[in-house]
């Protein structure tokens, strides 16, 4: 590429704390390193990006996502696209164990926290949205949320490590996908700091998956969930949340290292909501113990 593409890219902030709209990106053309840096820096700075006016099949969506990091396989291979296994479907057509359509993932979470190397990003692309409206996706800036807490609360949260598993133990956030039989998923507990440091900015962010959190080390499950409920009560402010109202052709991507997300119960279950999803850029969060050791060596 001769460098012209970057001149066509426009990035418009949607709010002070989270969200930006990107136009002028054509993923069918090769990108040079400068354009990739522009998009990745925009993601880091704005936490969530809406990239408008796309027209993807599964392979094209993978090509677009690769700009932000190598895609990786997802927990539910049952929902993977047959033509492209790195892409999975998110849809209310996948029914619960009782055979009913349900609202999926309507609680705040960061994706695949039950892995040692969870994904840097999650990307969605709308295929079909409810005809009468709704089907929104919310993204929550957990770095800004952490910064808004008192010093006492920050100190408390920085002392906690969460144990996450595929099944979790949460009573307030239950995934209906648990009714899906899949022997390939091993429920091996994984421990991460509740507060993780962003590798690019150094900022701290609250990091967890409500549905996969078993408990914090030294605490019972119920006590752990009560603490998280209190943290959400203190931090879930409108200015920290971007609520995306889907239009066909939208690609929505967010930085899992400094955010959580959820879908909303704002549409009729009789109407179909289906999207492509990709996760990628897997990396192991650096624990504060490791950070301290590294600091002592330098």
Secondary structure as GFF3:
##gff-version 3
##sequence-region A 1 298
A	DSSP	alpha_helix	5	8	.	.	.	ID=ss1
A	DSSP	beta_strand	10	13	.	.	.	ID=ss2
A	DSSP	beta_strand	20	23	.	.	.	ID=ss3
A	DSSP	alpha_helix	33	46	.	.	.	ID=ss4
A	DSSP	beta_strand	48	51	.	.	.	ID=ss5
A	DSSP	alpha_helix	58	65	.	.	.	ID=ss6
A	DSSP	three_ten_helix	66	68	.	.	.	ID=ss7
A	DSSP	beta_strand	71	72	.	.	.	ID=ss8
A	DSSP	three_ten_helix	77	79	.	.	.	ID=ss9
A	DSSP	beta_strand	88	91	.	.	.	ID=ss10
A	DSSP	beta_strand	121	128	.	.	.	ID=ss11
A	DSSP	beta_strand	137	141	.	.	.	ID=ss12
A	DSSP	alpha_helix	142	147	.	.	.	ID=ss13
A	DSSP	alpha_helix	151	158	.	.	.	ID=ss14
A	DSSP	beta_strand	161	164	.	.	.	ID=ss15
A	DSSP	three_ten_helix	176	179	.	.	.	ID=ss16
A	DSSP	beta_strand	190	193	.	.	.	ID=ss17
A	DSSP	beta_strand	195	197	.	.	.	ID=ss18
A	DSSP	beta_strand	204	206	.	.	.	ID=ss19
A	DSSP	beta_strand	213	216	.	.	.	ID=ss20
A	DSSP	alpha_helix	221	235	.	.	.	ID=ss21
A	DSSP	three_ten_helix	238	240	.	.	.	ID=ss22
A	DSSP	beta_strand	241	244	.	.	.	ID=ss23
A	DSSP	beta_strand	251	255	.	.	.	ID=ss24
A	DSSP	three_ten_helix	256	258	.	.	.	ID=ss25
A	DSSP	beta_strand	259	263	.	.	.	ID=ss26
A	DSSP	beta_strand	274	280	.	.	.	ID=ss27
A	DSSP	alpha_helix	288	297	.	.	.	ID=ss28
###
